[in-house]
Amino acid sequence: MQKAFILGVAGAFVLVTACNADRLTLPNQNTVTQEEAAGATGVLQLQVAGVLRRLRGGRQNFITTTARFGREGYVYTPNEGRFTSNFLIGLPGENRIDPAGFAAGAWTTHYGDLRDIHVTRQSVEAAPLLSPEQKSSVQGMLGTFEGLELLYLISTRDTLGIVVEIKDNPQELAPFVSRDSAYSYIMNTLDAAYAQLQAGGAAFPVTLHEGFAGFDSPPTFALFNRAIAARAAAYSATSGGGATSWTRAAAAMAVSFINPAPATVADLNVGVYNVHSLATGDSANGVDSTGNTDFLGHPSLRTDAQLKADGVTQDDRFTRKTFTLPTARNAPQGLGIPTDLGLRVYKTQEDAVPIIRNEELILLDAEIRLATGDKAGAIANINAVRTISGGLPPTTLTAGSPDADVLLGILYEKRYSLLAEGHRWIDARRYGLLNTLPLDITTGVNAHFVAKVIPIPQAECLVRARSDPSLAGPGC
Amino acid sequence: MGTRKLASAILALLLAAVGTVANAQDTREITGRITQVGGAPLADANISVLGQALGVRSNENGEYRIRVPQGEVSLLVRAIGFKRESARVPAGQSTSDFILEKDVLQLEGVTVTGQATTIDKRNASTAVTIVNTDELNRVPARSIENQLSGKILGARIFENNGAPGGGAQVQIRGATSILGQGDPLYVIDGVAVSNATIPNGLNSITAAGGVTGGTQIGGGQDNVVNRLADLNPADIENVEVLKSAAASAIYGSRATNGVVVITTKRGRSGAPSWNITQRVGTAALSRKIGFRKWTDINELVPADDSTLWVGNPDAIPVAQALCAPTCTNYDYEQQLFGRTDPSWETLLSTRGGAGDTRYFASVSDKQEAGIMLNTGARRTAGRFNIDQVVGSRLNLSGGIGVTRNFLQRGISGNDNAGISPVYDLGYIPHVIDLRRNADGTYPVNPFYAGGTSVSNPFANAYEIVNDEEVWRQTGNIRAAYDIFNAGGHNVNLSYQGGLDRFQQEGLAYAPPDLQFEPNDGLPGTAAVASSQVLQFNQSVNLIWNWAPATEWIGSFTTSLGATTGQNTLRTYRVASRGLIPTVPIAQGGNVTAVEDNRQNVRDQSYYLNEQALLLDEALSLAAGVRLDRSSVNGDRKKFYAFPKYSASYRFQQPTWASRYTDEIKLRAAWGQSGNLPNFGDRDVIFNNGGLVGGINSLISANILGNPDIKPEVMTEIEYGVDLSFLDQRLNFEVTNYNRNIKDLLLNAPLALSSGLTQRKINGGEMSVKGWEVGLTAVPIQRGAFTWTSRINFTSNRQKIENLPVPDFNVPGSFGATYGRNRIVDGERTTWIWANAPLGVGGAIRDTIVADANPNHQTSFSNDFSWRSWTVTTLLDWRDEGFVSSMTNNLWDEGGNSRDYNKPSRSDPAVSVAEQRYSTFASGDSRVYIQDGSFLKLREVTLTWQAPASFASVLRANELRLSLSGRNLWANMDYWAYDPEFNNFGNTNFNRFIDLAPFPTSRQFFFSVDVGY
C-alpha cells in the first residue's frame, strides 16, 4: 500500500519533470540564427566578411561566362558538353541562351550578396555601439558593394532590366526596372555611398581583407567607390546615358585612384582584389591554371596579338597570360573546336582576382576622353598601357585618326590587358561590336552565335509567373 | 494541455486505485501440468485466468500452480509456438492439465497496441505481421533486413549493394515523405534505436558528390551502412511490423514510415540450457556482367580514329604492343571479385530461470569475407536480458547489449576519381594484366578509367583503406507494479526506459603513391570521421484492465501514459590531401578540411488508449490518441494529436458460411501518424560562409527556415478480412489501405532576385493506395510429412494529389539523361522521368518513360518437413519496376560491355552495345531504363535434426545440422548485377540508380547447432 503510493508519486514526478516544455528549447549548435545574431558582439564583422565572401563567390562564374561569350576562352570539362554548347550554340535553331541552362547564371550569387548587404545594412543601423560616423562609413562601404553587384547584373542583362530592390520579406516580389532606371539607381547608390564614406571618419569599425590593402579606410575606400562609379557611368553612357553619363564618369574618374602614368606593371595592378587561399574554410581561385585545367584560351588570342618592335615577339600580355598546351584539347561530346592555348591569367590557386585596378581605369579613362573629345588624351592612355603592360611600341593612332579606330585601339588594349577579368563581351556589346567576335563554327546544327544578353533565369520567371504575372518583367 | 492538470489527474487515479487494494478476496489454488502433443513437458507456458493480463508460468517439468478467485474460473494456457488451450475449472476442482498443439501457421501470439499493452493476434483490429526467430534465422545474411526480405507482407526490402556488412532499406507501404525521414522507426525491447546512416568520408577520395574532394568530406554516395547492421539477428525472438497508421499512431510523430518492433529473447524457467551454433560459409560472385573480348589493335584503335577505346592518346603505343598480333583478354571481374574465402560465425547463448529470476545471455562473433579483394566485415556482440519478480506485485526486467562492428567495404558506386572498380572496368580495355606484381608493386594502367583519370583497380583494391568501426551499447529497464488486482480489475503502473549509444569511427585513406593520386596535385588523401549517437527514451504507463469475463463484456483495457525521448547526433570529420608517405592520418597534409555537425532533438508526448473485447471476444474495439511535441517543430509548445480508431468482428464457426469455414474476421482501422520536420527546418539562420582572406564570415542561408514548420500528417484507412478454413489449415488475409499524407515538408522556390532560393513549407498531399494478400496453408500433413506454404502479395500505387510548389526533382539522382523521380502534381511519384524522343516531331523531351514501382511483389515460402529432415525455401518475384542501369551505360560508353561482341538483330553490321549507346547519345535514355523484374531464390535450407542418440555422443540434448544458401539462383533479364541496388543507399525516392555497385554474391553456409 505504502509502496504503491510512493511508486505512484514517483511515477507522476518523473512524468511531470520529463514533460517540461522548457526542455524542448534546444539551440541549433551548427550555426547562429538571425534572431540570436541580432546585436551580438562581432556579428557585424562576420556579416561584412560574408558580403565580401559572396562578392568573391560570383566572380569565377562571371569570368568564365563572359570569357566564353566574348571569345576569350572555353571551358572543356570532360564529358560535359553543355559547358560549351549552352554558351556558344544555344537553343537549337533559336540563337538564344537556354534560360534554364548552364549559361543563365551570374544572377543568384549576386542577389545573394545583395540580400546580405541588405541584412547587414539593417545590422549597422541597429548596432548599439557604433557612432553615427562609424555607421556612415560602413553604410558607405555596403552601398559601394551594392552598386558593384547591381552593375554586374545589369551589365549581363542589359535591355532585359533587373531587380534593384531587396525586400525585407523574401517572399515578397520586387519589380523589374528598366536598364535606364537600373543605371541611375546604381549611380545614385554609389554617389550616396561616396557621401557616406566622406562622412565616415578615418577608420572603419570593421576589418577588410588584404585585397583592400591601400583602400581599407573610409577616405581610401572612397577612391575605390569612385572607380566603380566611373565604370558604372561609362557603362551607362554607352547604354543610352550619353553625354550626361560621360560627364559623371569623368567627374568620378578624376577623384578615383587612377594613376595615368604607370612606370611598371605593378603600377597597373594597383587596385582592389578578391583574395583566395587554400587554407581550410577558404576558397581557391578556381579559374587559375593550376586548379582549373579546363579553362582554356580562344585561338584568336594568338592570331590577334600584336608584335613587339622586333617584329617577331608577341604582345607581352599574350605571352604572360597564355601558354601552349602539349596537345590540343577538344570540346567533349563531339562539339569540335580544338585549342592548344592554356590560360594562366591566374597561375596559382591562391592568386587574387581583381575587382578593379589601375590598368582598367586608364583604359576606361581613355574611353571617357575619346567620348568627351580628348582624343590625344585617349591615345596617351593607350600608350601608357600598351608600352608598359604589353611591351609594345606606341600606337600608330594619332589625334587625326577616326574615332572608330581609336575606339578599336582602346578595345584591343582592354582585351589583352583585362583578359579573363570579365570585360571583352560587355565592351563589345556596349559599342555594338558583338558581330565582330569570331564564330568557330558557322554552319550546321552546331553553328555558333554570340549571345547579346544572359537571359533571366527560368527559376526567377516561374516564381513570378506563379505569384504575380504582372511582376514577371520583360525578360521573362 | 496543461502538464500540471494531466499529472494531477493521473495522481488522483493512482490514489483511487491504491485505495481499493484492501478489497482483496479469498482465493484458492489450482495446479496442473502442461505437455505438448506426444507427452513432452512444456516449460514456460503462460497460465492465466481468462481475460486477465497476468498469469503464472510452468516450470521445466511443465508444472504450474496458480491462485484464482473462489468459484468457477476459466483458465487459458498459452506458449510461444503452440496453439492456445482453455478450460473451465469448476469451483471444487483443484487440478487441470493441458495438452498444447504446435502452431505451424503462427496464428497465435500477441500484437503491440500501445507503449505497454498488447492484444492477442486473433483479436487484433489491424493487419498484423510478425516474423519469429525461426523464420528470421533460417539463412544468415549480411544484415537483418535481408533476413526479413520476402517475409513481411506490405514491406519492400532492398539491399543497397553487395558489399559485406549490410546496408539495406525497408520501405513499408510505399514512400510517405519526399524530403522528410523515410526510414521506419525501430524499437527494440521498448527502446527506440538509431538506424542512422552516417557517411564515413569516402567522398574525399572518390569525389562522387562533388569534384573538389576537399570541400565535401562525406556524402550520401559513401556507400553508407544503416546501423541496423549492428544487430545480431540470433538474439531476436520476433519482429513485428506496425504498418497502418492506426497501429503505428501509438508512436505519434515518428511513425508514418511504419514501426518495426523487435523483441529480443528472454529467459525461461528451468535449468539453464545452452545453445552453440557454429557456421562456416562462403560467398561467390553470383552474376557476372562479362566483358568485351578484344581481338586486335584495329578494334582497339580504329584506323578511322572514330572511337579511341584506349581513352588516353598516349596509351596507343602501349595498346599496339599489347595487341601484337592479337590481344590477350583478362577477366578483371573474376580477378577482383572472385574471392571465395570462408566466412565464420559462432553463436553461444544460454537461457534459464530459477525461482523469480529468468535470464538470457548470448555472445556471437561473425566474420564475413567479401568477394572483392581486401573486403570483409566482423561483428562481435553480447547481450544479457534478465527478468526478476519481486514479491507478488513487482516485475523488473532489463537488458544490455554491446556490439563491435568492423567493416571493410572497399570502394564501389559512383566516383569521379576513376577508382570505383565496376565503373573503371567499363572503360579499361581488358587487354593488360593489371594484377599485383610479385614484388608488391602494380603495373601502370595506361588507359583512362572513366573521364581522364588513370588508375590501377587492383592497386586501389589493395591499397585504399575504407575502414569503419562501431562500438555500440544498448540498455533497457522496465519496472511494472501491480497496484491492484481483484474482482476482475487489474491496475498496473510501469516505467520503461532505455538508451542506445554508439560511436562510429571511419578512416578513408588513399596512399600518395597510387597512380591516380597526383590528379589534384595533392598526392594522398586521408579522411577520418567520428560520430556519436545517443538516443534515450522513457515512458510511464498506467494500465487498468477490467475483465468481468461475462459473455457480453470480455475486457476493457485503458492505458494512459507519457513518454519523453531524446536523440543526439554528433559528427566530426577531417580530411586532408597532400600527405606524407605512409602516414594514414589527416594531420600534416597540405590541405585540410573539417566538418563538425551536432543535432539534438527532444520529444515529449502523452497518450490515452482504450481497447475493448466484447461479445464473447468476437468484437474488438480500440481507440486512442497520442499528443506529441518536439524541439524540431516550429512551435515547440504545441501538442499535435494523432488519433486512431479500429474495430474487428470475428464470426467463429459461422453456420451461414461453408462448413469448412472456421472463422471470418472483418476489420477496419482509421488512424493518423506523423513525421517530424528535419532538424533545423524551423530556424532562420546564417550559414558560416567560411574564410575570406583569413576573416571568418556569416551569410544568409539560401533556404529560408520556417518558424511555423510542423509534422507531416498521414491519415490512413485500412480494411481487411481474415479467413480461416479446414480446421485452420488454410488461412487467407486481404488488406486494402488508402493512405493520404498532407502537410508535406517541401521547399517552395523563392524569386532568386530575393537573394534566397527556397523556403521550407508544409503543403501538398500525396497518397498510397494498395493491397496486401497473404495465403498460408498446410497443403499436406500426413504422418511425419508436413508441407507448409505461404504466399505474400503486395501491390500499391503512389501519387501526388496536390502540389503547391512547382514540379521538382527528388534529391539523389543524375538528371533527365539517366532518369529520376519527379514530384509532379497529379502524377505517380514513382514514375521515372527521362529524356526520350516523344515530343512533337520526335523532339527530345524530359517525360515519363517507366514506373519504378513494380506491378506487384510476391513471395513464396515453402517448408517441407519429414521426420528429422526439413527443407525451407523462399522465392521472391518482382513484376516490373524499372531501374536506371547506369552500369550498363558506363560499360557501353567505355566500350567494354559484353554486347560489343553481339551483333544487332536489326543491323548485323553494328553490335547491340553500339546501337544501344548511339540511341542514348541521340537523346533517348530509355535504352538504359530497364525492366527490373526478377524471380530470386532468396533462401533455401536443408536441416537435419539428429536423433537423441547422436546428440548424446556430444553429451548434448539436441544436435542439428543445416546447409543453407542465400540468393542461390535468380532469373532476370536485367543487364547488370541486381535491380534492387541503389547508388545513393537509403532514399525515399530514386531508389533505382544502379551505378557500378559492389557486385552481388550467392552465399552458402553449413551450420551445426548443439543444445545442452
Boltz contact constraints between the chains, C-beta under 6 A:
constraints:
  - contact:
      token1: [A, 1]
      token2: [B, 21]
      max_distance: 6.0
  - contact:
      token1: [A, 4]
      token2: [B, 18]
      max_distance: 6.0
  - contact:
      token1: [A, 4]
      token2: [B, 483]
      max_distance: 6.0
  - contact:
      token1: [A, 5]
      token2: [B, 18]
      max_distance: 6.0
  - contact:
      token1: [A, 7]
      token2: [B, 481]
      max_distance: 6.0
  - contact:
      token1: [A, 8]
      token2: [B, 14]
      max_distance: 6.0
  - contact:
      token1: [A, 11]
      token2: [B, 493]
      max_distance: 6.0
  - contact:
      token1: [A, 11]
      token2: [B, 540]
      max_distance: 6.0
  - contact:
      token1: [A, 12]
      token2: [B, 7]
      max_distance: 6.0
  - contact:
      token1: [A, 12]
      token2: [B, 10]
      max_distance: 6.0
  - contact:
      token1: [A, 12]
      token2: [B, 11]
      max_distance: 6.0
  - contact:
      token1: [A, 14]
      token2: [B, 540]
      max_distance: 6.0
  - contact:
      token1: [A, 15]
      token2: [B, 540]
      max_distance: 6.0
  - contact:
      token1: [A, 15]
      token2: [B, 562]
      max_distance: 6.0
  - contact:
      token1: [A, 16]
      token2: [B, 7]
      max_distance: 6.0
  - contact:
      token1: [A, 18]
      token2: [B, 564]
      max_distance: 6.0
  - contact:
      token1: [A, 19]
      token2: [B, 3]
      max_distance: 6.0
  - contact:
      token1: [A, 19]
      token2: [B, 562]
      max_distance: 6.0
  - contact:
      token1: [A, 19]
      token2: [B, 604]
      max_distance: 6.0
  - contact:
      token1: [A, 21]
      token2: [B, 637]
      max_distance: 6.0
  - contact:
      token1: [A, 23]
      token2: [B, 602]
      max_distance: 6.0
  - contact:
      token1: [A, 24]
      token2: [B, 602]
      max_distance: 6.0
  - contact:
      token1: [A, 24]
      token2: [B, 631]
      max_distance: 6.0
  - contact:
      token1: [A, 24]
      token2: [B, 636]
      max_distance: 6.0
  - contact:
      token1: [A, 26]
      token2: [B, 600]
      max_distance: 6.0
  - contact:
      token1: [A, 26]
      token2: [B, 631]
      max_distance: 6.0
  - contact:
      token1: [A, 28]
      token2: [B, 680]
      max_distance: 6.0
  - contact:
      token1: [A, 28]
      token2: [B, 683]
      max_distance: 6.0
  - contact:
      token1: [A, 29]
      token2: [B, 598]
      max_distance: 6.0
  - contact:
      token1: [A, 30]
      token2: [B, 597]
      max_distance: 6.0
  - contact:
      token1: [A, 31]
      token2: [B, 685]
      max_distance: 6.0
  - contact:
      token1: [A, 31]
      token2: [B, 687]
      max_distance: 6.0
  - contact:
      token1: [A, 32]
      token2: [B, 686]
      max_distance: 6.0
  - contact:
      token1: [A, 33]
      token2: [B, 683]
      max_distance: 6.0
  - contact:
      token1: [A, 33]
      token2: [B, 684]
      max_distance: 6.0
  - contact:
      token1: [A, 33]
      token2: [B, 685]
      max_distance: 6.0
  - contact:
      token1: [A, 34]
      token2: [B, 684]
      max_distance: 6.0
  - contact:
      token1: [A, 37]
      token2: [B, 686]
      max_distance: 6.0
  - contact:
      token1: [A, 46]
      token2: [B, 697]
      max_distance: 6.0
  - contact:
      token1: [A, 46]
      token2: [B, 698]
      max_distance: 6.0
  - contact:
      token1: [A, 47]
      token2: [B, 698]
      max_distance: 6.0
  - contact:
      token1: [A, 49]
      token2: [B, 692]
      max_distance: 6.0
  - contact:
      token1: [A, 49]
      token2: [B, 695]
      max_distance: 6.0
  - contact:
      token1: [A, 49]
      token2: [B, 697]
      max_distance: 6.0
  - contact:
      token1: [A, 50]
      token2: [B, 689]
      max_distance: 6.0
  - contact:
      token1: [A, 50]
      token2: [B, 697]
      max_distance: 6.0
  - contact:
      token1: [A, 50]
      token2: [B, 698]
      max_distance: 6.0
  - contact:
      token1: [A, 50]
      token2: [B, 699]
      max_distance: 6.0
  - contact:
      token1: [A, 52]
      token2: [B, 692]
      max_distance: 6.0
  - contact:
      token1: [A, 53]
      token2: [B, 689]
      max_distance: 6.0
  - contact:
      token1: [A, 53]
      token2: [B, 692]
      max_distance: 6.0
  - contact:
      token1: [A, 53]
      token2: [B, 697]
      max_distance: 6.0
  - contact:
      token1: [A, 54]
      token2: [B, 699]
      max_distance: 6.0
  - contact:
      token1: [A, 78]
      token2: [B, 451]
      max_distance: 6.0
  - contact:
      token1: [A, 78]
      token2: [B, 452]
      max_distance: 6.0
  - contact:
      token1: [A, 107]
      token2: [B, 752]
      max_distance: 6.0
  - contact:
      token1: [A, 108]
      token2: [B, 752]
      max_distance: 6.0
  - contact:
      token1: [A, 111]
      token2: [B, 752]
      max_distance: 6.0
  - contact:
      token1: [A, 111]
      token2: [B, 753]
      max_distance: 6.0
  - contact:
      token1: [A, 111]
      token2: [B, 755]
      max_distance: 6.0
  - contact:
      token1: [A, 112]
      token2: [B, 755]
      max_distance: 6.0
  - contact:
      token1: [A, 114]
      token2: [B, 755]
      max_distance: 6.0
  - contact:
      token1: [A, 115]
      token2: [B, 700]
      max_distance: 6.0
  - contact:
      token1: [A, 115]
      token2: [B, 755]
      max_distance: 6.0
  - contact:
      token1: [A, 116]
      token2: [B, 699]
      max_distance: 6.0
  - contact:
      token1: [A, 116]
      token2: [B, 700]
      max_distance: 6.0
  - contact:
      token1: [A, 163]
      token2: [B, 753]
      max_distance: 6.0
  - contact:
      token1: [A, 166]
      token2: [B, 755]
      max_distance: 6.0
  - contact:
      token1: [A, 170]
      token2: [B, 704]
      max_distance: 6.0
  - contact:
      token1: [A, 170]
      token2: [B, 750]
      max_distance: 6.0
  - contact:
      token1: [A, 170]
      token2: [B, 754]
      max_distance: 6.0
  - contact:
      token1: [A, 170]
      token2: [B, 756]
      max_distance: 6.0
  - contact:
      token1: [A, 173]
      token2: [B, 751]
      max_distance: 6.0
  - contact:
      token1: [A, 209]
      token2: [B, 692]
      max_distance: 6.0
  - contact:
      token1: [A, 209]
      token2: [B, 693]
      max_distance: 6.0
  - contact:
      token1: [A, 209]
      token2: [B, 695]
      max_distance: 6.0
  - contact:
      token1: [A, 210]
      token2: [B, 693]
      max_distance: 6.0
  - contact:
      token1: [A, 275]
      token2: [B, 693]
      max_distance: 6.0
  - contact:
      token1: [A, 278]
      token2: [B, 591]
      max_distance: 6.0
  - contact:
      token1: [A, 280]
      token2: [B, 592]
      max_distance: 6.0
  - contact:
      token1: [A, 280]
      token2: [B, 593]
      max_distance: 6.0
  - contact:
      token1: [A, 281]
      token2: [B, 690]
      max_distance: 6.0
  - contact:
      token1: [A, 281]
      token2: [B, 691]
      max_distance: 6.0
  - contact:
      token1: [A, 282]
      token2: [B, 691]
      max_distance: 6.0
  - contact:
      token1: [A, 459]
      token2: [B, 752]
      max_distance: 6.0
  - contact:
      token1: [A, 460]
      token2: [B, 751]
      max_distance: 6.0
  - contact:
      token1: [A, 460]
      token2: [B, 752]
      max_distance: 6.0
  - contact:
      token1: [A, 460]
      token2: [B, 753]
      max_distance: 6.0
  - contact:
      token1: [A, 462]
      token2: [B, 806]
      max_distance: 6.0
  - contact:
      token1: [A, 463]
      token2: [B, 749]
      max_distance: 6.0
  - contact:
      token1: [A, 463]
      token2: [B, 751]
      max_distance: 6.0
